[in-house]
Amino acid sequence: MRPVRPRILLFPFSPGFDICLPYMADIDDDELLRAFGAVALDFSEVEELLVSHTAKLVDPNDQGVGLATLAGLDFRKILEIFDTLVRERTSLRYTMVRNPPYANAEQIHDRLKPLVSRIDKVREQRNHVFHAYWRPTFTYDADSDSFIRTPGAAESIRHQKKTGCGYIDTRKIWTLGELQTISAEVREVARQLKDFVMWANTLGAKHKLFPEEEY
């Protein structure tokens, strides 16, 4: 790895001060960049699945109405609507009026809770990755008296506020493996969401919880 001499404002380990390092555009590790892209693309599938299936809950007879209703809402709000409507459309009140055969509603609710929790967890992980300032990490090499870019790693910096403290920043060194683990977790959540929808539909006989539109 080529030695790099970043511009140093003050000694990098001085309390309260920092080293002037390059930013995300200077990360030239192809594997690391692919890992960032994989997190984004994998999470986009979770978003599309969540919106599509929530739209079916909003209006079982016309998914387009559901999509129009959800347009512009953020991911967390759509997740809350998904959770609420699954419970509502399998509730005793709803089933007494419309009489779909949801005798296994309790099973649906039991499986729904950890699914929603896991979806929300990957949302937080995705946000940590994409709502941060990124830059390469460096290790000081005494032999060359230079800072060497650390392969397969990058640092995230998040600017936040905290009651009683004011401004704080949260810094974390991420490895390639950690980003790949997030991507794998996001893919697993997408699979679990698909499985939940298929499984719930098998319990509803003719009255499917997530009906497919007929064209």
WOWOKA-V645882 format. One record per residue. N is the residue number from 1. RES is the residue in three letters. SS is DSSP state (helix for helix, strand for strand, loop for the rest). PHI is phi in whole degrees, -180 to 180 (none if undefined). PSI is psi in degrees with one decimal (none if undefined). Layout:
[[N:RES:SS:PHI:PSI] [N:RES:SS:PHI:PSI]]
This chain:
[[1:MET:loop:none:132.0] [2:ARG:loop:-69:132.0] [3:PRO:strand:-62:143.5] [4:VAL:strand:-128:134.5] [5:ARG:loop:-109:88.4] [6:PRO:loop:-68:155.0] [7:ARG:loop:-68:122.5] [8:ILE:loop:-103:122.9] [9:LEU:loop:-81:-49.2] [10:LEU:loop:-143:170.4] [11:PHE:loop:-54:126.0] [12:PRO:loop:-60:-20.8] [13:PHE:loop:-106:13.2] [14:SER:loop:-68:136.8] [15:PRO:loop:-59:131.5] [16:GLY:loop:83:-1.6] [17:PHE:loop:-124:173.0] [18:ASP:loop:-144:168.5] [19:ILE:loop:-99:140.7] [20:CYS:loop:-83:95.7] [21:LEU:loop:-105:162.5] [22:PRO:loop:-64:168.7] [23:TYR:loop:-114:-166.0] [24:MET:helix:-53:-41.2] [25:ALA:helix:-62:-17.7] [26:ASP:helix:-93:0.4] [27:ILE:loop:-77:113.5] [28:ASP:loop:-112:18.1] [29:ASP:loop:-85:107.5] [30:ASP:helix:-60:-40.3] [31:GLU:helix:-65:-38.7] [32:LEU:helix:-66:-43.1] [33:LEU:helix:-65:-38.6] [34:ARG:helix:-64:-34.8] [35:ALA:helix:-66:-40.4] [36:PHE:helix:-60:-46.4] [37:GLY:helix:-63:-37.8] [38:ALA:helix:-64:-40.2] [39:VAL:helix:-60:-43.9] [40:ALA:helix:-64:-47.7] [41:LEU:helix:-69:-40.8] [42:ASP:helix:-65:-39.9] [43:PHE:helix:-69:-30.9] [44:SER:helix:-62:-31.1] [45:GLU:helix:-68:-41.4] [46:VAL:helix:-61:-43.4] [47:GLU:helix:-60:-46.3] [48:GLU:helix:-65:-42.0] [49:LEU:helix:-62:-44.7] [50:LEU:helix:-64:-45.3] [51:VAL:helix:-63:-46.1] [52:SER:helix:-61:-46.8] [53:HIS:helix:-76:-31.4] [54:THR:helix:-68:-36.6] [55:ALA:helix:-60:-35.4] [56:LYS:helix:-68:-30.7] [57:LEU:helix:-75:-35.1] [58:VAL:helix:-64:-47.4] [59:ASP:loop:-143:95.9] [60:PRO:loop:-61:-21.0] [61:ASN:loop:-92:-17.8] [62:ASP:loop:-151:98.8] [63:GLN:helix:-63:-29.7] [64:GLY:helix:-60:-36.5] [65:VAL:helix:-64:-42.3] [66:GLY:helix:-64:-42.5] [67:LEU:helix:-63:-40.4] [68:ALA:helix:-65:-36.1] [69:THR:helix:-67:-36.8] [70:LEU:helix:-87:-14.7] [71:ALA:loop:-56:130.3] [72:GLY:loop:91:-11.3] [73:LEU:loop:-80:148.8] [74:ASP:loop:-79:166.9] [75:PHE:helix:-58:-43.9] [76:ARG:helix:-65:-39.0] [77:LYS:helix:-65:-41.2] [78:ILE:helix:-65:-38.2] [79:LEU:helix:-62:-40.5] [80:GLU:helix:-63:-40.5] [81:ILE:helix:-66:-42.1] [82:PHE:helix:-57:-51.0] [83:ASP:helix:-60:-46.5] [84:THR:helix:-64:-44.4] [85:LEU:helix:-74:-32.0] [86:VAL:helix:-61:-44.5] [87:ARG:helix:-67:-39.1] [88:GLU:helix:-67:-45.2] [89:ARG:helix:-77:-5.9] [90:THR:loop:-114:10.7] [91:SER:loop:-77:161.5] [92:LEU:helix:-63:-41.0] [93:ARG:helix:-59:-46.4] [94:TYR:helix:-69:-42.7] [95:THR:helix:-72:-28.3] [96:MET:helix:-67:-35.1] [97:VAL:helix:-80:-45.7] [98:ARG:helix:-102:-14.8] [99:ASN:loop:59:37.4] [100:PRO:loop:-75:149.0] [101:PRO:loop:-80:74.8] [102:TYR:loop:-104:55.7] [103:ALA:loop:-65:-20.2] [104:ASN:loop:-100:27.7] [105:ALA:helix:-58:-37.4] [106:GLU:helix:-62:-38.1] [107:GLN:helix:-64:-40.8] [108:ILE:helix:-62:-45.7] [109:HIS:helix:-64:-39.1] [110:ASP:helix:-64:-36.4] [111:ARG:helix:-82:-27.3] [112:LEU:helix:-67:-43.4] [113:LYS:helix:-57:-52.7] [114:PRO:helix:-68:-28.8] [115:LEU:helix:-65:-48.3] [116:VAL:helix:-62:-40.4] [117:SER:helix:-62:-41.3] [118:ARG:helix:-71:-37.8] [119:ILE:helix:-62:-43.0] [120:ASP:helix:-66:-33.2] [121:LYS:helix:-66:-44.3] [122:VAL:helix:-70:-26.5] [123:ARG:helix:-62:-44.3] [124:GLU:helix:-65:-40.3] [125:GLN:helix:-65:-43.5] [126:ARG:helix:-62:-43.6] [127:ASN:helix:-64:-36.9] [128:HIS:helix:-63:-35.0] [129:VAL:helix:-75:-44.1] [130:PHE:helix:-99:-8.7] [131:HIS:loop:-109:46.8] [132:ALA:loop:-142:160.6] [133:TYR:strand:-93:130.3] [134:TRP:strand:-116:145.9] [135:ARG:strand:-153:159.5] [136:PRO:strand:-65:159.4] [137:THR:strand:-105:152.3] [138:PHE:strand:-131:148.4] [139:THR:strand:-122:132.0] [140:TYR:strand:-75:129.2] [141:ASP:strand:-109:110.2] [142:ALA:loop:-66:-33.7] [143:ASP:loop:-63:-41.7] [144:SER:loop:-99:-3.3] [145:ASP:loop:53:44.6] [146:SER:strand:-139:160.7] [147:PHE:strand:-92:125.7] [148:ILE:strand:-105:131.4] [149:ARG:strand:-62:133.5] [150:THR:strand:-80:116.8] [151:PRO:strand:-69:143.2] [152:GLY:strand:68:29.5] [153:ALA:strand:-153:153.6] [154:ALA:strand:-154:161.0] [155:GLU:strand:-112:135.1] [156:SER:strand:-106:144.8] [157:ILE:strand:-130:122.9] [158:ARG:strand:-115:128.7] [159:HIS:strand:-94:123.5] [160:GLN:strand:-140:169.6] [161:LYS:strand:-124:151.9] [162:LYS:strand:-140:131.9] [163:THR:loop:-56:129.0] [164:GLY:loop:87:-9.9] [165:CYS:loop:-120:-27.4] [166:GLY:strand:83:-138.8] [167:TYR:strand:-76:136.7] [168:ILE:strand:-138:156.0] [169:ASP:strand:-123:144.5] [170:THR:strand:-112:123.4] [171:ARG:strand:-118:142.0] [172:LYS:strand:-149:136.0] [173:ILE:strand:-90:123.2] [174:TRP:strand:-108:139.3] [175:THR:strand:-98:162.8] [176:LEU:helix:-57:-41.5] [177:GLY:helix:-62:-37.4] [178:GLU:helix:-67:-40.0] [179:LEU:helix:-67:-38.9] [180:GLN:helix:-67:-33.4] [181:THR:helix:-66:-40.9] [182:ILE:helix:-62:-44.5] [183:SER:helix:-60:-43.1] [184:ALA:helix:-64:-38.6] [185:GLU:helix:-66:-40.0] [186:VAL:helix:-63:-43.2] [187:ARG:helix:-63:-38.4] [188:GLU:helix:-66:-37.9] [189:VAL:helix:-65:-40.1] [190:ALA:helix:-60:-42.9] [191:ARG:helix:-64:-42.4] [192:GLN:helix:-66:-36.3] [193:LEU:helix:-66:-42.8] [194:LYS:helix:-61:-44.6] [195:ASP:helix:-63:-39.6] [196:PHE:helix:-62:-46.0] [197:VAL:helix:-62:-46.9] [198:MET:helix:-63:-43.0] [199:TRP:helix:-66:-45.7] [200:ALA:helix:-62:-36.4] [201:ASN:helix:-68:-29.2] [202:THR:helix:-70:-21.0] [203:LEU:helix:-85:-14.3] [204:GLY:loop:-99:2.4] [205:ALA:loop:50:-120.9] [206:LYS:loop:-76:-23.3] [207:HIS:loop:-101:81.7] [208:LYS:loop:-75:142.4] [209:LEU:loop:-68:-34.9] [210:PHE:loop:-122:76.5] [211:PRO:loop:-68:145.5] [212:GLU:loop:-87:142.2] [213:GLU:loop:-71:144.2] [214:GLU:loop:-101:127.3] [215:TYR:loop:-107:none]]
